[in-house]
Amino acid sequence: MPQSRATSFNYAVGMFGTSIPINMLKTFAFTYYVLGMGVTTQQWAAMLLIYTIIDALDNPIYGFLSDRTRSRWGRRRPWLAIGTPLLILSFIAFYNAPDFLAGNSIFAYGMLFYILAGTLDSVINANYGALFPELFREDSSRAKTNAMRQAFQLVAMIISIALTPMVTEALGYGLTSIIYGILGGVVILYMTFTCREKEPEPDEAKPGLLKALKDLLTNKKFWIAGLANAFYSAAMSLVLASVAFYVQYALGLSSGQSTFLLAAVLLVAIAGVSLWAWLIRKFSLLPIWRLSLAILTVTFIPLYFASNLVMAVAFSAFIGLGFAGVITTMDLIGAKIMDEDTRKHGLRREGIISSALGFMNRLNGLFTSVAYLLVFQIYGFESGDNPGANPDEAARFLMTIVPPVLMMISFAISWFINFNEKPAESSTQAEAVIE
């Protein structure tokens, strides 16, 4: 069937839903628990490390189970329909810690629901990501749909990141999480029930776990793309999580003012997505991916020298340009890896590859946990209750020194991958339809 605009929209808008809860979870967890609830930076680093280890173990399993699922709903839809409400409940619980908790109990509570929400997000994104190369088989439709979904992601980030400091000041974290959770969940379920994947062929084999893992672990392109994404993701995660910290201690302003920095990044990114999509069509994917990584690398550095809000907002806008390029290109790299795997092995294993790439993305927890430990070791910043002697330098370290180092590594890794620019399978062979 010819592809409709509704197909692209219904799939792309799902990115809005998946982004709302996880962005608030990852960006403001440090602020809520460390700066507000007394959890120490050492405990926080331990929480991120434990979560990363668990994520390493469960991600391949989620993708494997999804690839082997056969139901009248399809492979991905059952996981999306069941996982979404569980994700939202865990997310809401994380930001509604009971008042009677204190000390180690608040740390244990936060870690429990951070891990639950994080692992359920892995379930959702493994299945959502697996749908992308299966629903959209041509590079042109992929570029168009991916640009649309990245725009939806950036709108979600404006709400769940840029506006959240102002919203939480007015409503509190608990009520904000309920509103965001319901909004995100409704959109994910809308996408789930309006997009139908291609029916498996009657004789299509189910992938085996050991064979899939062996093929994945020996796939050089998977490792290169995954590691490049992990270092990039660590840089951006650290920046987004540190904005309130930076505004409060480096600029000496209310943490609520971080809205202006975040808005500058995201508004420029929204405007930049269409530019990067055009560059991909004109010059091809790989060189534009590398260019976006290079631009993002250098844009963090000027923030070190910002001394007031106006300078910080202006410098933050440059980050948005590089950020738009990376999010526009990164998923297309992953889709090409899935295409090559299908052609080589004759099996549809988008679920396990998507979840594995998602895990590589979440390796950023290792790098960010080290950054938080360094902040304690170098600057003595323990928590909001005990910020040490130089919290301003600690904030600049997290915001403007560690991220460009991580991005330089990501950029260097990107040069070790290449693709034969072979067109993806014709859209007449496997096309998305709307019920």
Legacy VTK file of the C-alpha trace (Angstrom):
# vtk DataFile Version 3.0
C-alpha trace
ASCII
DATASET POLYDATA
POINTS 435 float
0.000 0.000 0.000
1.224 3.543 -0.615
2.455 5.106 2.549
0.238 7.772 4.069
1.168 10.839 6.026
-0.994 9.477 8.831
1.309 6.468 9.126
4.343 8.682 9.641
2.487 10.954 12.052
1.006 8.160 14.153
4.389 6.506 14.552
6.366 9.723 15.032
4.084 11.139 17.720
4.945 8.107 19.841
8.325 9.734 20.443
6.535 12.543 22.254
4.961 10.006 24.594
8.124 8.001 25.270
10.161 11.165 25.888
7.923 12.890 28.432
8.405 10.549 31.443
11.972 9.395 30.820
13.317 12.910 30.281
11.894 14.129 33.559
13.092 10.965 35.284
16.694 11.231 34.085
17.046 15.021 34.145
15.581 15.896 37.532
16.263 12.763 39.554
19.582 14.233 40.766
17.902 17.523 41.679
15.018 15.805 43.483
17.000 13.247 45.475
20.493 14.759 45.916
19.804 18.485 46.089
16.388 18.114 47.708
16.162 14.827 49.658
19.680 14.494 51.074
20.889 11.511 49.039
24.682 11.839 48.690
26.632 11.995 45.438
28.319 8.697 46.373
24.928 7.034 46.788
23.772 8.568 43.535
26.801 7.247 41.674
26.146 3.786 43.149
22.512 3.964 42.045
23.504 4.757 38.457
26.070 1.956 38.439
23.630 -0.650 39.762
20.986 0.461 37.278
23.446 0.216 34.389
24.435 -3.340 35.352
20.814 -4.449 35.570
20.057 -2.757 32.260
22.933 -4.654 30.653
21.371 -7.944 31.681
17.725 -7.279 30.873
17.888 -5.358 27.575
18.838 -8.281 25.288
16.142 -10.405 26.909
13.429 -7.830 26.180
14.426 -7.568 22.531
14.717 -11.347 22.154
11.253 -11.942 23.634
9.773 -9.253 21.402
11.302 -10.765 18.250
9.902 -14.188 19.139
6.422 -12.958 20.063
3.627 -14.075 17.757
0.130 -12.790 18.426
-2.857 -11.405 16.564
-1.677 -8.001 17.825
1.766 -8.481 16.301
5.178 -8.747 17.923
5.617 -5.299 19.426
2.116 -4.169 20.389
1.554 -6.500 23.383
4.768 -5.280 25.024
3.868 -1.651 24.413
0.309 -2.074 25.689
1.352 -3.845 28.906
4.599 -1.989 29.569
3.217 1.542 29.232
0.937 1.656 32.314
3.615 -0.073 34.423
6.190 2.511 33.320
3.897 5.394 34.217
3.105 3.975 37.671
6.813 3.487 38.446
7.645 6.976 37.207
4.968 8.575 39.362
6.075 6.576 42.408
9.689 7.756 41.948
8.699 11.412 42.290
6.217 10.815 45.103
8.526 9.515 47.832
6.629 9.088 51.132
7.342 11.764 53.745
8.251 9.224 56.432
11.323 7.999 54.532
14.771 9.337 55.455
18.459 8.427 55.217
19.178 5.054 53.651
15.483 4.291 53.236
14.969 7.231 50.884
18.007 6.085 48.904
16.640 2.517 48.679
13.181 3.767 47.662
14.611 6.037 44.973
16.866 3.302 43.603
14.004 0.779 43.450
11.701 2.975 41.397
14.516 4.448 39.290
15.452 0.907 38.239
11.821 -0.126 37.673
11.019 2.944 35.597
14.302 2.643 33.698
13.876 -1.025 32.829
10.259 -0.523 31.744
11.408 2.357 29.578
13.819 -0.142 27.998
10.871 -2.422 27.187
8.950 0.437 25.577
11.852 1.793 23.560
13.093 -1.620 22.398
9.711 -2.258 20.814
9.144 1.285 19.601
12.609 1.386 18.046
12.135 -2.038 16.428
9.062 -0.770 14.608
10.980 2.004 12.834
13.007 0.031 10.230
10.156 -2.429 9.807
7.447 0.152 9.131
9.614 2.381 6.951
11.747 0.547 4.417
13.110 3.358 2.241
15.747 5.901 3.249
13.526 8.768 2.098
10.564 7.709 4.258
12.877 7.049 7.159
14.466 10.480 6.940
11.055 12.173 6.747
9.531 10.190 9.600
12.617 10.432 11.783
12.741 14.207 11.377
9.104 14.344 12.432
9.587 12.143 15.473
12.685 14.051 16.569
10.625 17.242 16.370
8.049 15.577 18.623
10.839 14.509 20.964
12.117 18.071 21.188
8.636 19.416 21.920
8.387 16.806 24.672
11.765 17.909 26.000
10.610 21.531 26.135
7.739 20.391 28.338
9.489 17.729 30.420
12.873 19.466 30.750
12.788 23.182 29.916
9.464 23.991 31.564
9.747 21.541 34.434
11.693 23.831 36.827
8.881 26.381 36.592
6.148 23.750 36.734
7.618 21.989 39.754
8.050 25.285 41.590
4.320 25.851 41.145
2.968 22.300 41.493
5.726 20.241 43.108
7.450 17.184 41.668
4.703 14.782 42.707
1.807 16.409 40.861
4.034 17.251 37.898
4.987 13.591 37.513
1.317 12.552 37.555
0.449 15.035 34.794
3.464 14.136 32.666
2.974 10.422 33.230
-0.644 10.402 32.108
0.135 12.595 29.096
3.031 10.401 27.988
1.146 7.162 28.547
-1.899 8.239 26.526
0.279 9.207 23.551
2.276 5.944 23.643
-0.943 3.931 23.656
-2.345 6.020 20.792
0.719 5.147 18.722
0.500 1.499 19.775
-3.075 1.017 18.615
-2.888 3.017 15.370
0.302 1.535 13.881
0.340 -2.068 12.714
3.574 -3.824 11.896
4.051 -6.119 8.937
2.667 -9.588 9.585
5.410 -12.253 9.897
5.659 -14.648 6.977
4.048 -18.029 7.759
7.407 -19.792 7.530
9.439 -17.011 9.184
11.804 -18.527 11.721
11.991 -17.280 15.276
15.447 -16.038 16.208
17.404 -17.989 18.803
18.932 -16.133 21.749
22.458 -17.555 21.664
22.786 -17.174 17.891
21.414 -13.628 18.031
23.805 -12.665 20.838
26.761 -14.227 19.037
25.959 -12.391 15.811
25.448 -9.150 17.709
28.641 -9.420 19.733
30.669 -10.063 16.573
29.028 -7.210 14.656
31.699 -4.512 14.472
29.275 -1.844 13.290
26.995 -2.438 16.267
29.862 -1.819 18.692
31.078 1.288 16.895
27.645 2.892 16.621
26.722 1.814 20.136
29.851 3.232 21.764
29.649 6.485 19.806
26.051 6.828 20.964
26.961 5.944 24.568
29.569 8.697 24.872
27.289 11.233 23.170
24.377 10.246 25.398
26.543 10.536 28.497
27.558 14.051 27.498
23.984 15.211 26.911
22.612 13.409 29.974
25.216 15.079 32.136
24.493 18.499 30.673
20.731 18.221 31.027
20.980 16.872 34.573
23.491 19.555 35.563
21.719 22.643 34.246
19.915 23.424 37.500
23.164 22.716 39.390
25.073 25.044 37.034
22.524 27.860 37.234
22.353 27.698 41.022
26.063 27.504 41.811
27.998 28.805 38.760
25.634 31.682 37.954
24.297 32.265 41.466
20.655 32.271 40.360
17.527 30.379 41.287
17.527 26.874 39.825
14.194 27.762 38.217
16.125 30.024 35.826
17.510 26.884 34.189
14.312 26.901 32.126
15.816 29.634 29.938
18.988 27.645 29.180
17.076 24.479 28.433
14.565 26.324 26.276
17.400 27.872 24.245
18.869 24.424 23.544
15.567 22.842 22.601
14.062 25.659 20.539
17.187 25.885 18.393
17.167 22.084 18.096
13.566 22.101 16.845
14.470 24.673 14.205
17.593 22.700 13.286
16.032 19.272 12.706
14.707 20.127 9.243
18.087 21.615 8.285
19.929 18.443 9.280
17.356 16.259 7.478
17.973 18.321 4.322
21.735 17.918 4.711
21.332 14.138 4.990
19.358 14.008 1.741
21.913 16.207 -0.020
25.204 14.765 1.236
24.357 11.279 2.662
24.161 10.071 6.230
27.644 9.309 7.552
29.430 12.613 6.864
26.509 14.562 8.309
26.473 12.359 11.415
30.159 13.062 11.992
29.687 16.771 11.356
26.932 16.943 13.971
29.135 15.179 16.533
31.979 17.616 15.847
29.755 20.674 16.197
28.236 19.423 19.433
31.715 18.752 20.842
32.831 22.374 20.671
29.558 24.017 21.701
29.795 23.029 25.375
33.048 24.911 25.964
31.842 28.567 25.868
29.500 27.928 28.820
32.542 27.677 31.081
33.109 31.405 30.585
29.502 32.537 31.035
29.105 34.892 33.987
25.432 35.805 33.733
22.134 34.417 32.490
22.167 36.249 29.133
25.579 34.862 28.191
24.607 31.371 29.328
21.386 31.414 27.282
23.237 32.628 24.177
25.905 29.929 24.493
23.271 27.256 25.178
21.615 27.993 21.833
24.716 26.728 20.015
24.399 23.399 21.834
20.936 23.042 20.319
22.321 23.125 16.778
24.688 20.199 17.324
22.123 18.321 19.402
19.584 18.521 16.552
22.104 16.996 14.153
22.938 14.039 16.350
19.342 13.091 17.127
18.429 13.413 13.447
21.207 11.043 12.335
21.740 8.546 15.155
18.572 6.487 14.670
19.221 6.245 10.940
22.597 4.675 11.713
20.848 2.088 13.890
18.283 1.341 11.185
21.058 0.607 8.680
22.619 -1.857 11.129
19.256 -3.639 11.426
18.867 -3.727 7.630
22.291 -5.325 7.184
21.542 -7.924 9.873
18.281 -8.900 8.155
19.936 -9.210 4.744
22.853 -11.212 6.100
21.009 -13.666 8.353
17.493 -13.792 6.870
15.891 -13.141 10.269
13.966 -10.171 11.603
15.810 -9.245 14.802
15.015 -5.552 15.097
13.878 -6.019 18.693
17.110 -7.437 20.058
19.254 -5.001 18.052
17.120 -2.038 19.108
17.287 -3.087 22.756
21.031 -3.683 22.526
21.573 -0.250 21.009
19.361 1.119 23.753
21.560 -0.550 26.328
24.679 0.922 24.743
22.974 4.285 25.003
22.354 3.627 28.694
26.016 2.854 29.250
26.132 6.595 29.807
25.285 5.713 33.413
28.831 4.387 33.848
30.385 7.601 32.577
28.062 9.942 34.422
28.484 8.038 37.682
32.258 8.502 37.363
31.697 12.228 36.756
29.647 12.547 39.955
32.303 10.673 41.916
34.962 13.030 40.547
32.891 16.020 41.647
32.977 14.655 45.183
36.644 13.695 45.097
37.939 16.879 43.462
35.570 19.547 44.777
34.114 17.971 47.917
30.535 18.405 46.706
28.505 15.835 48.641
24.917 17.085 48.425
22.775 20.192 48.563
23.170 20.094 52.338
26.984 19.902 52.078
28.101 21.535 48.792
31.794 21.881 49.678
34.033 24.930 49.285
33.824 25.349 45.480
30.376 24.343 44.236
30.657 26.836 41.357
33.704 25.048 39.938
32.032 21.677 40.550
29.063 22.835 38.473
31.296 24.067 35.623
33.196 20.778 35.695
30.005 18.750 35.164
28.527 21.133 32.606
31.445 22.274 30.458
34.542 20.097 30.977
33.388 16.477 31.083
30.849 16.722 28.180
33.291 17.911 25.473
35.767 15.203 26.517
33.033 12.585 26.098
32.013 14.068 22.750
35.586 13.991 21.429
35.634 10.254 22.110
32.274 9.816 20.344
33.492 11.762 17.310
36.708 9.719 17.096
34.803 6.423 17.267
32.444 7.490 14.444
35.274 7.294 11.902
35.546 3.504 12.260
32.183 2.716 10.650
31.050 2.706 7.034
28.123 1.362 5.026
27.654 0.253 1.467
25.022 2.777 0.436
22.609 0.098 -0.749
18.967 1.187 -0.796
16.748 -0.397 1.799
14.093 -2.911 0.762
11.390 -1.399 -1.395
8.467 0.003 0.480
6.100 -2.144 -1.608
7.531 -5.222 0.083
6.954 -4.122 3.643
4.812 -1.091 4.349
3.100 0.303 7.389
-0.671 0.506 7.361
-3.255 2.152 9.556
-6.044 0.187 11.022
LINES 1 436
435 0 1 2 3 4 5 6 7 8 9 10 11 12 13 14 15 16 17 18 19 20 21 22 23 24 25 26 27 28 29 30 31 32 33 34 35 36 37 38 39 40 41 42 43 44 45 46 47 48 49 50 51 52 53 54 55 56 57 58 59 60 61 62 63 64 65 66 67 68 69 70 71 72 73 74 75 76 77 78 79 80 81 82 83 84 85 86 87 88 89 90 91 92 93 94 95 96 97 98 99 100 101 102 103 104 105 106 107 108 109 110 111 112 113 114 115 116 117 118 119 120 121 122 123 124 125 126 127 128 129 130 131 132 133 134 135 136 137 138 139 140 141 142 143 144 145 146 147 148 149 150 151 152 153 154 155 156 157 158 159 160 161 162 163 164 165 166 167 168 169 170 171 172 173 174 175 176 177 178 179 180 181 182 183 184 185 186 187 188 189 190 191 192 193 194 195 196 197 198 199 200 201 202 203 204 205 206 207 208 209 210 211 212 213 214 215 216 217 218 219 220 221 222 223 224 225 226 227 228 229 230 231 232 233 234 235 236 237 238 239 240 241 242 243 244 245 246 247 248 249 250 251 252 253 254 255 256 257 258 259 260 261 262 263 264 265 266 267 268 269 270 271 272 273 274 275 276 277 278 279 280 281 282 283 284 285 286 287 288 289 290 291 292 293 294 295 296 297 298 299 300 301 302 303 304 305 306 307 308 309 310 311 312 313 314 315 316 317 318 319 320 321 322 323 324 325 326 327 328 329 330 331 332 333 334 335 336 337 338 339 340 341 342 343 344 345 346 347 348 349 350 351 352 353 354 355 356 357 358 359 360 361 362 363 364 365 366 367 368 369 370 371 372 373 374 375 376 377 378 379 380 381 382 383 384 385 386 387 388 389 390 391 392 393 394 395 396 397 398 399 400 401 402 403 404 405 406 407 408 409 410 411 412 413 414 415 416 417 418 419 420 421 422 423 424 425 426 427 428 429 430 431 432 433 434
